[in-house]
């Protein structure tokens, strides 16, 4: 499978709206992250539907959580907000990185890399959509950042 151009008619952005984590100084973290995915269908006709998705989060290259994204549909010229909770269990960060993340969380300035794969319904022959996003926060009100979106294309 390889990635093609941005899926036509769909645009996505992502916001980090809340973070839950154990008290500072713990050698292992079990963080949770509330994410909101914003989807826009710019087509004049037709809806854009996804049955579900999977997302992974990383901080400075270290995997820190995973989420299941619920399904949704967006009508023509419509928008949707989809919420997901990502969590990690027993995450071990180097001490320097853990301290930096804890400080950034206090300031509301943590930057996470998020990769997601969104699956269409089985009857839809359109390939899954791959997203690469940045999430900064937590910030309220949410300040979503645009995602790069790619359509997965079968080679054979």
C-alpha positions as CSV (number, residue, x, y, z in Angstrom):
1,X,0.0,0.0,0.0
2,X,1.2,3.5,-0.7
3,X,-0.2,7.0,0.0
4,X,-1.8,9.1,-2.7
5,X,-3.0,12.7,-2.6
6,X,-5.1,14.3,0.0
7,X,-8.6,12.7,-0.1
8,X,-10.6,15.1,-2.2
9,X,-13.5,16.9,-0.5
10,X,-12.4,16.1,3.1
11,X,-10.3,18.2,5.4
12,X,-9.3,17.4,9.0
13,X,-7.9,19.2,12.0
14,X,-7.2,18.0,15.6
15,X,-7.2,19.6,19.1
16,X,-5.9,18.3,22.4
17,X,-8.6,19.4,24.9
18,X,-7.6,17.6,28.2
19,X,-4.9,15.5,29.7
20,X,-5.0,13.2,32.7
21,X,-1.8,11.7,34.1
22,X,-0.5,10.5,37.5
23,X,1.3,12.8,39.9
24,X,4.7,14.1,38.7
25,X,7.8,12.1,39.4
26,X,6.3,8.6,38.7
27,X,8.8,6.4,36.9
28,X,6.0,5.0,34.7
29,X,3.2,7.1,33.3
30,X,-0.4,6.0,32.4
31,X,-1.5,9.2,30.6
32,X,-4.8,9.9,29.0
33,X,-5.5,12.5,26.3
34,X,-8.9,13.9,25.2
35,X,-8.7,14.6,21.5
36,X,-11.3,16.2,19.2
37,X,-11.0,15.5,15.5
38,X,-12.7,18.1,13.3
39,X,-13.9,16.9,9.9
40,X,-15.2,19.0,7.0
41,X,-16.8,17.7,3.8
42,X,-16.5,20.4,1.1
43,X,-18.4,18.4,-1.5
44,X,-21.6,19.9,-2.9
45,X,-23.2,16.4,-3.2
46,X,-22.6,13.3,-1.1
47,X,-21.7,12.4,2.4
48,X,-18.3,11.3,3.7
49,X,-18.6,8.4,6.2
50,X,-16.1,6.4,8.3
51,X,-16.9,3.3,10.3
52,X,-14.1,3.8,12.8
53,X,-10.4,4.6,13.1
54,X,-7.2,4.0,15.1
55,X,-4.9,6.7,16.4
56,X,-1.5,6.6,18.0
57,X,0.2,9.4,19.9
58,X,3.9,10.1,20.5
59,X,5.9,12.7,22.4
60,X,9.3,13.5,21.1
61,X,9.4,10.2,19.2
62,X,8.2,8.0,22.1
63,X,4.8,6.3,21.8
64,X,2.6,7.4,24.7
65,X,-0.9,6.4,23.8
66,X,-3.5,4.9,21.5
67,X,-7.2,5.6,20.8
68,X,-10.1,4.1,18.9
69,X,-11.9,6.7,16.9
70,X,-15.7,6.2,16.7
71,X,-17.4,6.3,13.3
72,X,-19.2,9.3,11.8
73,X,-20.8,10.7,8.7
74,X,-20.6,14.3,7.4
75,X,-23.2,15.5,5.0
76,X,-22.5,17.6,1.9
77,X,-20.9,20.9,2.9
78,X,-21.1,19.8,6.5
79,X,-18.8,19.4,9.5
80,X,-18.4,17.0,12.4
81,X,-16.6,16.9,15.7
82,X,-15.5,13.5,16.8
83,X,-14.1,12.9,20.3
84,X,-11.7,10.2,21.3
85,X,-9.7,9.3,24.4
86,X,-6.2,8.1,23.9
87,X,-4.4,6.3,26.8
88,X,-1.1,4.8,27.5
89,X,-0.2,2.2,30.2
90,X,3.2,1.9,31.8
91,X,4.8,4.5,29.5
92,X,8.5,5.0,30.4
93,X,10.0,8.3,29.4
94,X,13.6,9.2,30.1
95,X,13.7,11.4,33.2
96,X,14.7,14.5,31.2
97,X,11.8,14.0,28.8
98,X,9.3,13.2,31.5
99,X,10.2,16.4,33.4
100,X,9.9,18.4,30.2
101,X,6.5,16.9,29.4
102,X,5.2,17.6,33.0
103,X,6.3,21.2,32.7
104,X,4.7,21.6,29.2
105,X,1.4,20.1,30.6
106,X,1.3,22.7,33.3
107,X,1.8,25.4,30.8
108,X,-0.7,24.0,28.3
109,X,2.0,23.7,25.7
110,X,2.6,20.0,25.2
111,X,3.1,19.1,21.5
112,X,2.1,15.6,20.5
113,X,2.4,13.9,17.1
114,X,-0.8,12.0,16.2
115,X,-1.1,9.4,13.4
116,X,-4.5,8.0,12.6
117,X,-6.0,5.6,10.1
118,X,-9.7,6.2,9.3
119,X,-11.7,3.3,7.8
120,X,-14.6,3.6,5.4
121,X,-17.6,1.4,5.7
122,X,-17.2,-2.1,4.1
123,X,-19.6,-1.3,1.2
124,X,-17.6,1.8,0.3
125,X,-14.7,1.0,-2.0
126,X,-12.8,4.2,-1.1
127,X,-9.5,3.4,0.6
128,X,-8.8,4.3,4.2
129,X,-7.6,7.8,5.0
130,X,-4.2,8.3,6.8
131,X,-3.8,11.4,8.9
132,X,-0.7,13.0,10.3
133,X,-1.5,15.7,12.9
134,X,0.1,17.8,15.6
135,X,-1.8,18.5,18.8
136,X,-0.8,21.3,21.2
137,X,-2.3,21.9,24.6
138,X,-4.4,21.2,26.4
139,X,-6.1,24.4,25.5
140,X,-9.6,25.6,26.1
141,X,-11.3,26.7,24.0
142,X,-9.9,24.1,21.6
143,X,-7.5,25.4,19.0
144,X,-7.3,22.7,16.3
145,X,-4.4,22.4,14.0
146,X,-4.7,21.2,10.4
147,X,-3.9,17.6,9.6
148,X,-2.2,16.2,6.5
149,X,-4.5,13.6,5.0
150,X,-3.6,10.9,2.5
151,X,-5.6,8.2,0.7
152,X,-4.1,4.7,1.0
153,X,-3.8,3.2,-2.5
154,X,-3.4,-0.5,-3.3
155,X,-0.5,-1.2,-5.6
156,X,-1.8,-4.5,-7.0
